[in-house]
Amino acid sequence: MKLLPIGTVVKLEDIEQFVMIIGRMVTSADKREFDYIGVPYPVGYIGVPYPVGYLGEEKVLCFNHDKIVEEMHRGYMTESELVLREKLVEL
């Protein structure tokens, strides 16, 4: 699986509002592992460090790649994003 970059906006299964990805390869408070963490788009704007993304514990959506129905917008990508993405996939 190729992880989507931070800032990608997606449509999820069973959720009406679009979601913007703000982090990847996360563990929820109840210790479940997810591919992504996101916020409602466009109302969920927050700043996160690029390319690592969100690292805190605010209330957000955790979801896996198989719940993505459609990619609405691809996030910003640089060489450092590609290197980090490959390292995350190896984990």
N, C-alpha and C positions, 0 to 999 in steps of 0.2 A: 504494500500500500504506500502511495506517495502522500505524505501529509500536506495539507493546504497551508499557505502562508498566513501569518498574522494579518488581520485586516480583511480577509476574505469574508464576503457576505453570502450566506447560504439560506436556503429554504429547507426546514426540517420536517420530517414526517410528523403529523399530528400537532404541529404548532403553526398558527396562522401568521405570526409576525416573523420577519426576517431576523437572522441572528448573525452578528459579526464575531468572528473568531478572535479571541484575545490571548489564547494560550494553547499549548499542545502537550500531550502526554502527561496528564494530571491525575492525581489521586484525590478523591473527594474526602470530606470529613469522616464519612463512614467507611473509608479505606477501599472503596471501589475505584478501579482504574478506568480512565476514559481517554480517547484520542484527542478530544478538544474541550475547551472551555470557552463560553461565549456570552455576549450580552445582547439584549434586544436592540435591533437596529431600526431607525436611526436614533432612538431616544437613549440608548445606553452608552453614549460616548464617554470614555475614560482614557487617560493617557497610560500607556504601558511601554516598557523599554523594548526597542527593536534590536535584534530579531528574537529575543527570548520570550517576550510576551509577559502576561500577567503572572505574578508570583505570590499574591496575597490570598485572603480568605473571605472576600465579600460574597454576597449572594449572587450567583451566576448560574448559567446553564452548563451542565456537563453532558457531553454526548459523544457517540462513536460515529465513525465514518459511514457506517451502514444506515444511519438515520438521515443522512443528507439526501434530499430529493433532487435539489437543483443548486448549482453554483451560480449566484447572481452577479458577483463581481470578484475577481481575483485580487488578492492583496499584493502589496509592494514586494518585489523580490530583487535581491542583490546576490552577489557571490557569497557573502557571509550567510545569507539565508539558506542558500543551497547546501553549504557545508554543514550548518547546524541541523538542517532537516535530515541529512544523511546520518548524522550522529544519533539523532532521536530515533530514527527507524531501526538502528542497530541495537538499541536498548532492549 
